[in-house]
Amino acid sequence: MHYNKVEICGVNTAKLKTLTTAEKDELLRRARTGDETARQKLVDGNLRLVLSIIQRFTSRNENLDDLFQVGCIGLIKAVDNFNIDMDVQFSTYAVPMIIGEVRRYLRDNNVIRVSRSVRDLAYRALSAKEQLSADNSTEPTVDAIAEILGEKKSDVAAALEAIVDPISLYEPIYSDNGDSMYVMDQISDRGSNDEVWLEDIALREAMKKLSERERDIIDLRFYKGKTQMEIAEEIGISQAQVSRLEKGALEHIRKEI
């Protein structure tokens, strides 16, 4: 396995394009009207997201070219099904679509045997999950999936668990610009689920759009537990300024999420 492979499926990963939010929004609008050129540019501009996601699966000794191609299928599905009228970031919608496609590929090649009835329920649950994601542009809960299928929540959850390969607690589940989130990060909260994980991705995306000072204040205030007065003394501004910057940053984050 080439963990630092530069070329995947003929694509030079060192030269992958990135799109600004404005460019992405414009291409999404054009693609929705049937503009194939915009659709292709949108796919090309998000290949780095696919590459980032498939890194979590490299420990399975799968062919990286195959995983990349499968991830691209998930990306294309996300592009074709994304609802631009929903107040959701494209990456927040695309990540579970890409992961779902890769997991489906791995599941179909899984050597661990699962009973026919459980596998059938899991397939139906995944199909319902994909449909709900496409309709609502958000990750559906197990409750919503169970309601659509007319099955017990516990049965649906158990079926989905049965077809997922066990992974290391230290396996990265998302990486962006060297900043990684691991499975271990999600298990400290017993209420953690896919929806919480997606909210965390959305929060990270929103944080990137803050100024450096705003990010520092949010980090000190909510991740390190410092008071506004302590922050004011540390960064050399008044407590009133800290309060104003904190309020503005939180409002910006709420709008983004």
HELIX and SHEET records of a PDB file:
HELIX    1   1 THR A   13  LYS A   15  5                                   3    
HELIX    2   2 THR A   21  ARG A   32  1                                  12    
HELIX    3   3 GLU A   36  ASP A   44  1                                   9    
HELIX    4   4 LEU A   47  ILE A   54  1                                   8    
HELIX    5   5 GLN A   55  ARG A   60  5                                   6    
HELIX    6   6 LEU A   64  ASN A   81  1                                  18    
HELIX    7   7 PHE A   90  ASP A  108  1                                  19    
HELIX    8   8 ARG A  116  ASN A  136  1                                  21    
HELIX    9   9 VAL A  142  LEU A  149  1                                   8    
HELIX   10  10 LYS A  153  ALA A  162  1                                  10    
HELIX   11  11 VAL A  183  GLN A  186  5                                   4    
HELIX   12  12 ASP A  194  LYS A  208  1                                  15    
HELIX   13  13 GLU A  212  ILE A  218  1                                   7    
HELIX   14  14 ASP A  219  TYR A  223  3                                   5    
HELIX   15  15 GLN A  228  ILE A  235  1                                   8    
HELIX   16  16 GLN A  239  GLU A  256  1                                  18    
SHEET    1   A 2 GLU A   7  ILE A   8  0                                        
SHEET    2   A 2 VAL A  11  ASN A  12 -1                                        
SHEET    1   B 2 PRO A 172  ASP A 176  0                                        
SHEET    2   B 2 ASP A 179  TYR A 182 -1                                        
END                                                                             
